[in-house]
Amino acid sequence: MKSIRFRFLVAALAVTLGAAIVKSQTTDANTPPPKHEHGHGFGMEGHQLDFYAKYLDITEAQRTQMKEVLHKEHSTMKPVIQQVHQMDQQLRQYEEGTFDEAKVQALVAQQAQTLVQVKVEEARIHNELYQLLTPEQQTKLKEFQANREARMQKHMQSTPANMPQE
């Protein structure tokens, strides 16, 4: 069960980070401006970016600086995300074909090392973006994250009781 969750986490992380990298790229001048401001958070897709930018009242200058950080990090993150994706594809051959536990364990171990690299880079990028926030925005973000964590804990505690019995 934990292995499935781990693979799902890796796949979701790869998709989310890939989307953020693509989104962080500057569009050409003929493209109409976005309807919402984009800002905080590497590894977040459009609606989340919009939400944080609005929720934290990100200024245009902060938004520009954040885009620069994300653009700068694109070349660092893209190959690592591609590597995670390739490993997911390799794992799929063992799910759909002949299962070889030793090869799967080796591949998952390699993937775990790559995920560590992704998480370290993501934490560094989040720190760079966090440092661009004002103290008031940082406080507001911390409160939001604490509330979200409390809701997740409450949800996780109530989930087993709601699951059907076999």
C-alpha positions as CSV (number, residue, x, y, z in Angstrom):
1,M,0.0,0.0,0.0
2,K,2.8,2.4,0.9
3,S,4.5,1.7,-2.4
4,I,1.4,2.7,-4.3
5,R,1.2,5.9,-2.4
6,F,4.8,6.6,-3.0
7,R,4.5,6.1,-6.7
8,F,1.4,8.3,-6.8
9,L,3.2,11.0,-4.8
10,V,6.2,10.8,-7.2
11,A,3.9,11.0,-10.3
12,A,1.8,13.8,-8.9
13,L,5.0,15.7,-7.9
14,A,6.4,15.2,-11.4
15,V,3.2,16.4,-13.1
16,T,2.8,19.4,-10.7
17,L,6.4,20.5,-11.0
18,G,6.4,20.1,-14.7
19,A,3.3,22.2,-15.0
20,A,4.8,24.9,-12.8
21,I,8.0,24.9,-14.9
22,V,6.0,25.2,-18.1
23,K,3.8,27.9,-16.6
24,S,6.8,29.9,-15.4
25,Q,8.1,30.4,-18.9
26,T,7.5,33.8,-20.3
27,T,4.9,34.0,-23.1
28,D,5.3,36.1,-26.2
29,A,4.0,39.6,-26.5
30,N,1.0,38.6,-28.6
31,T,-0.5,36.5,-25.8
32,P,-3.1,38.3,-23.8
33,P,-2.2,39.0,-20.2
34,P,-3.4,36.5,-17.7
35,K,-6.7,37.1,-16.0
36,H,-5.2,36.6,-12.5
37,E,-1.9,37.4,-11.0
38,H,0.5,34.5,-10.7
39,G,3.1,34.3,-8.0
40,H,4.1,32.2,-5.1
41,G,5.0,28.6,-5.1
42,F,7.2,26.4,-7.2
43,G,5.4,23.2,-8.1
44,M,1.9,24.6,-8.1
45,E,-0.4,24.8,-11.0
46,G,-2.3,27.8,-12.3
47,H,-5.2,28.0,-9.9
48,Q,-3.0,27.5,-6.9
49,L,-0.6,30.2,-8.1
50,D,-3.6,32.5,-8.6
51,F,-4.9,31.7,-5.2
52,Y,-1.7,32.4,-3.4
53,A,-1.0,35.6,-5.4
54,K,-4.4,36.9,-4.4
55,Y,-4.5,35.6,-0.9
56,L,-1.1,37.1,-0.1
57,D,-1.7,40.2,-2.1
58,I,1.5,39.7,-4.1
59,T,2.7,43.0,-5.8
60,E,3.7,43.2,-9.4
61,A,7.4,43.6,-8.4
62,Q,7.2,40.4,-6.2
63,R,5.5,38.5,-9.1
64,T,8.2,39.6,-11.5
65,Q,10.9,38.5,-9.0
66,M,9.2,35.1,-8.4
67,K,8.9,34.5,-12.2
68,E,12.6,35.2,-12.5
69,V,13.3,32.6,-9.7
70,L,11.1,30.0,-11.4
71,H,12.6,30.7,-14.8
72,K,16.1,30.4,-13.4
73,E,15.3,27.1,-11.8
74,H,13.7,25.6,-14.9
75,S,17.0,24.3,-16.3
76,T,17.8,22.7,-12.9
77,M,14.5,21.0,-12.3
78,K,13.5,19.9,-15.9
79,P,16.1,17.1,-16.2
80,V,15.3,15.8,-12.7
81,I,11.6,15.7,-13.4
82,Q,12.2,14.0,-16.7
83,Q,14.3,11.4,-14.9
84,V,11.5,10.7,-12.4
85,H,9.1,10.4,-15.4
86,Q,11.4,7.9,-17.1
87,M,11.6,5.8,-14.0
88,D,7.8,5.8,-13.7
89,Q,7.7,4.5,-17.2
90,Q,10.3,1.8,-16.4
91,L,8.3,0.7,-13.4
92,R,5.1,0.5,-15.5
93,Q,6.8,-2.3,-17.5
94,Y,7.0,-4.4,-14.4
95,E,3.4,-3.7,-13.4
96,E,2.1,-4.6,-16.9
97,G,4.6,-7.3,-17.8
98,T,6.8,-9.8,-15.9
99,F,7.5,-8.8,-12.3
100,D,11.1,-8.8,-11.3
101,E,11.3,-7.8,-7.6
102,A,15.1,-7.2,-7.6
103,K,14.9,-4.9,-10.6
104,V,11.9,-3.1,-9.2
105,Q,13.6,-2.6,-5.8
106,A,16.7,-1.2,-7.6
107,L,14.6,1.1,-9.7
108,V,12.6,2.3,-6.7
109,A,15.8,2.9,-4.7
110,Q,17.2,5.0,-7.6
111,Q,13.9,6.8,-7.8
112,A,13.9,7.5,-4.1
113,Q,17.4,9.2,-4.5
114,T,16.0,11.3,-7.3
115,L,13.0,12.2,-5.3
116,V,15.3,13.4,-2.5
117,Q,17.1,15.6,-5.0
118,V,13.7,17.0,-6.2
119,K,12.6,17.7,-2.6
120,V,15.9,19.4,-1.8
121,E,15.6,21.6,-4.9
122,E,12.0,22.3,-4.2
123,A,12.7,23.4,-0.6
124,R,15.5,25.7,-1.8
125,I,13.2,27.2,-4.4
126,H,10.3,27.6,-1.9
127,N,12.8,29.4,0.4
128,E,13.9,31.8,-2.3
129,L,10.2,32.6,-3.0
130,Y,9.4,32.9,0.7
131,Q,12.2,35.4,1.1
132,L,10.5,37.6,-1.5
133,L,7.4,37.9,0.7
134,T,7.0,40.8,3.2
135,P,6.9,39.8,6.9
136,E,3.1,40.3,6.9
137,Q,2.7,38.0,3.8
138,Q,5.0,35.4,5.5
139,T,2.8,35.4,8.6
140,K,-0.3,35.1,6.6
141,L,1.2,32.2,4.6
142,K,2.2,30.4,7.9
143,E,-1.3,30.8,9.3
144,F,-2.8,29.5,6.1
145,Q,-0.4,26.5,6.0
146,A,-1.1,25.7,9.7
147,N,-4.9,25.8,9.1
148,R,-4.5,23.6,6.1
149,E,-2.4,21.1,8.0
150,A,-4.9,21.0,10.8
151,R,-7.7,20.3,8.3
152,M,-5.6,17.5,6.7
153,Q,-4.9,15.9,10.1
154,K,-8.6,16.0,10.9
155,H,-9.5,14.5,7.6
156,M,-6.8,11.8,7.9
157,Q,-8.1,10.9,11.4
158,S,-11.7,10.6,10.2
159,T,-11.0,8.7,7.0
160,P,-10.5,5.2,8.5
161,A,-13.9,5.3,10.3
162,N,-15.6,6.1,7.0
163,M,-14.0,3.4,5.0
164,P,-16.1,0.3,4.2
165,Q,-15.4,-2.9,6.1
166,E,-14.5,-6.0,4.0
